[in-house]
Amino acid sequence: MSPKIATSNWRANMQWGIGWGLFLGCFLVLWISVGYLTGTNAHIENRPAWAVLSAAYVLAGIVCGTVVGILKPLLTSFVKSLLLGPVIALPLFLTVYAATGEPFALWDAVDWVIFVITVVVFGTVGGGLYWQIHIWNSAGWKP
């Protein structure tokens, strides 16, 4: 038996998703800022400029938040959350990979395998966390 979810308000879902996306983007900007300030990633050749990477993370957060807002009515079970997680993670990694790496046309098989594994793993974990944090806790369920 799944908890009841209020999904009829499209505008509220979009605002909620974009808000969480902006939060994620800002958190990632803070994360990379520490790396740039401490120089822990100074050894990386051809690293992108801080502003480019920061803009990519914020844009990716907004896009992912929009996707989450659109898909929120479909996230009605744990399994659906796990399956839709990679769909939600896809724009994040597409945006970041485009800003930090070479164009997709120049990718070899290894780049594509790493990309797919990253999207599937992080998307599935994110979908499961979404279900645990936002659905079960809002319904008062305990695992």
Buried (B, 14 or more C-beta within 10 A) or exposed (E): EEBEBEEEEEEEBBEBBBBBBBEBBBEBBEEBEEBBEEEEEEEEEEBBEBEEBBBBBBBBBBBBBBBBBBBBBEBBBBEBBBBBBBBBBBBBBBBBBEBBBEEEEEBEEEBEEEBEEBBBEBBBBBBBEBBBEBBBEEEEEEE
